[in-house]
Amino acid sequence: MDRAQLAEFLRIRREGLRPADVGLPAGLRRRTPGLRREEVASLATMSTDYYTRLEQGRGPRPSRPVLAGLARALRLSDAERDHLFRLAGEQPAPPPGPPAEVRTGVLRMLARLDVPALVLDAKYDVLAWNPLAAALIADFSAMPPRQRNLLRLRFLSGDRQRERFGQEATTEFARETAADLRAATGRYPDDPAISALVADLLGGSEEFARIWALHEVANQQSMCQTIFHPTVGRIDVVCEVLVIPERDQRVILYTAAPGSSSDEALRLLDVVGTQSLLADS
C-alpha cells in the first residue's frame, strides 16, 4: 500500500469534483475547492474520521468494499478505479460487465462508411450497425435486443446461417468465437448476461457444447468469409476488426477487393437494402 500516493490521489480527485457533479447543492461559505471531506465520506458510506485519515496518509489499509465505495463517491473512471485499487495494494476489481454504450464518434463513423459495419461488445451483442450491415447480415432492427447477438444467430438459428455463410466458414467462426467468449468470461466473471448467454448456448446447441468443452481461449482479430446472399449472390469479404480497448468493443468492417464482383455486389446491396431480408424472414 502506497499511503502517500493514495492520500494525494484521493485529495486531488475530491478537489476536482463540484457539488453539482454528485447531486449536492453548492451552498454558501465553501472555502475549499471541490467537495468537502465529510461529503465524500457520506457518499462512500464511511465515517468522516476514517476518510480524513486516508487522505492524510494515516489510515489503515482499506478493504475492497471501501475502495469500491470511494471509487463510486469520487466518480472515478475504470482506469482511475483500477489505479486506486493498486495504490491500496489490491488487484483491481473486475468490471461488472462489458459496456453497452457506443461512443458518439463511432456512431457517426458507421453512418458515413460505404461498407457494411457493426459494433460488437465482448459477448458478441450487436450494439450498432449501418444499413449495409443490416442488408448483408440481418435486419437487426426487427429483432428483440436479446436476439441481436452473433453467437445466438450462429448457434441457435438452425441451418439458415450455414446456408448463408457456408459450412466451412461457419465451423471456423464457431470455434473462434467460442474461444473468444471463453476469454470474455474471464474478464467479466460476475456478469449475469454472459452467464445467461453461455447457458442458453449450452442448452440449445450440441455443437457449441462440444466446442465449449475444449476450453480454448483466444481473441478473434480478423477473418475472411464467403457470404451467399439470397439476392445478390456470392460475396467474398474480409472482416477487418478495429478494437476500442477502453470499452472492450470492436468495429467489424466487411470489405471486398475494389472492382471485384463482390465489390459490385456490396454496392448493389446499398440499393436493395433490407427488402430481401424482410421477404426472406
N, C-alpha and C positions, 0 to 999 in steps of 0.2 A: 504493500500500500504506500503510495507516494502522498503523504499528508499535505505537504506544501503545495504541490501541483493541484491536488484535489481541492484544497481550500481556495486557491486562486481561480480555478475553473468555475467553482460554484459562485464566487463573488462576481466575476465578470459576467456570467450568464444572468445572474439575478439583476445586476445593474443595467443589463441590456434589454430587459423586459419593461414594458409600460403596463400600468394597471389595466388599461383597456385590452391589452393582449390576452389577459386571463379573465376578463369579465368583471374587473373590480373598478369601482369609481375612483377617479383621480384624487378627489378630496382637496383640502387646503393644507398648508403648512407642511408640504412634503419636502424635507430638507435633503434627502439623498436621491440620487438618480435611480430610476428603475423601481423595483419592488422593495418593500421592507422585508427584513428577515422573518418577522412574525407572519407575514403574508405567505412567503414561500413555505414556511413550516406548516401553516394551516392547509395549504393546497396539497402538501405532501403527506398530510396526516401524521405529523410528528410534533414533538414539543419544540418550542422556540429555543429553549436552552440547548437541546441536542443539536439542532441545526446550527446555532451560533458556534458551538464548539467545533463542528465540522468545518465551518467557514474560517475559523481561527486556527485550524490545524491541530486542535487538541482533542478531537473526538475519537471514540473507538472505531474500529473498522465496521462500516455499515454493512448490513445484511443485503441480500439480493432484493427482498421486498422494499427495503428502504431506498435502495438505488433506483428501483423502478418508480417509486413514488416521487423521487427527486426529478427523474427524467420527465415524468408526466407534468409535474408542477412547473418546471422550467421550460416546457415546450421544446425539448431537445429533438433534433433530427435523429435519424437512425445512426448516422456516423457519430454524432455527439453523444448519443446514449452509449454506444459501444466504447467510446473514449472514456466516459465516466466510469463504466464498469472496470475498465483496465486500470485506471488511476486508483481505484479502490482495491485492486488485487484480485478482481473477479473476471472470469471469462464472460464476454458479452452474452446477454440473454438472447436466445434465438428469436427472430421476428415472429409475430403471431401468424402471419400468412403472407403470401405474395400480394403486393399492391395491385389493386384493380383500376386505379386511376391512370389514364394516359395523358401525358403532357400535351398542352395545347399546341406546342410547336410540332409535335409528332402528328397530331391530327391534321394540322394544316399541310404537312408534307404529304400525308396519304392522299388528301384531296387533290393535290397538284400532280401526283405521279401519273404517268401514262402507261404503267404496267400494273398488273394485279398485285396488291399488297395488303397485308393484315398484321395486326399486333397480337401476340400471344403472351400470356403470363406463364409462370413456371409449371403450371399443371395443364397447359395447352388450352385454356379457355381463350376463345377469340374475343378480345376486348374491343377491337375496332377494325374496320375494313373499308376498302373503297369499292365503288360499284363494279369494277373489273374483277376484283376478287370474288364478289358475290356471283358474278356471271360464270366464273371459272370453276369455283369450288362448290358453293352452296349459297342459297339466299338466306343468310344468317338472320336478317331482319324478320323473316317469317317463322323463326324458331323461338321457343321459350329460352330465356337466358341460360338455364341449366343445360340445355342441349347444344349450346354454342361452344362445343369442345371437340377438338380434332380427334382425341382419343375415343370419345363416345361415338363419333362418326365412323371411325375406323373399325372399332371392335364390336359395336353394338348396333350397327346398321345393316346387318345381313350382307348380301353379295353385291349391293349397289356400288360400294366403294371399290371393291375388287374389279368390277366391270369397268369402272371409270379410270382407274389407275393401273390396272394390270396386276396379275398375281405376284410377279417377282418384285415389283416396286412396292406393293403394299406389304409383302412379307418383310422386306428390308426396313421399311418405315415402322412396322410394328415393333421390331426388335430394338431399333434405335430409340424410339420414343418411350418404350417401356424402361429402358436403361436410364433415359433422361428423367423420367418420372421417379424412378428409384432415387436418383440424386436429389430430387426436389423434396422427397420425404425426409431426407437427412437434414436439409436446410430448414424445413418447416415441420418439425416433429409433432407439434401441437395443433396444426391446422386441421379443423374438422372437415373442411371442404376437400382437402387432398385425401384424407382418410375415407371419406364417403365415395370419392371417385374410384379409389383403389378397390373398395368393397364392391361397388357396382360392376367394375370391370371383371373382378374375380368371379362374381356370381353370374355374370351374363356372358362370359366368353371363355370357353375352354382353351382357346388359343392363347389368350392373354395369361391365363393361369399357368400354362406350360412355360411361357416366356418369363413370367414373373418369378417362377421357381428357380430360374438360372441365377438370380441375384446379380445380374450385370448392372454396372453403374457407368454412365458416360454422359457427356454433354454434347448434344447434337448441334453442329455448326453449319452444315450445308448439305445439300442433296440434289440429285438430278431425278427428274420424273418424266414419264410419258403419260399424258392425260388423253383419254379417249372421250372427247366431249360429244354429247348427243347431237349437237347442232353443227359445229364447225369441224368435227373430226379429230384426227390425231394432232396433238401439240406436244413437242419436246421442249421442256423448260428446265432451267437451272434455278434452284431456290437459293437465293442469297440470304444470309441471316445477319442482320445488324443488331448488335446487342446493346441494350440500355441497362448498364450494370447496376445503377443506383436503384432501379425499380425491378430488377430481375425480369425484364421483359425483352421480347425480341420482335423486330420488324422483319417479316418474311416477304421477300420480293420475288415474284415469278417472272423471269426474263427468258427471252429467246434470241437466237442469233439474228442480227439485223438483216433484213432482206430475205430471210428464210420463209418457207411455207408456214412454219409455226409462228413466226412474227406476224405474218399476214392473218393467220387465224386469230391471234390475240387482238389485232386491230378490228377484225370483223366482230369479235365479242363486244367491243365497245359500242357497236351499233345494235347488236342483238340484245344485249343486256341480260336481264334475268327472265325474260319471257319464256325461253325454252325450259328453264328450271321450274317455273311455275306450272307449265303444262306437263312436265315430266313427273311432278310430285304427286 
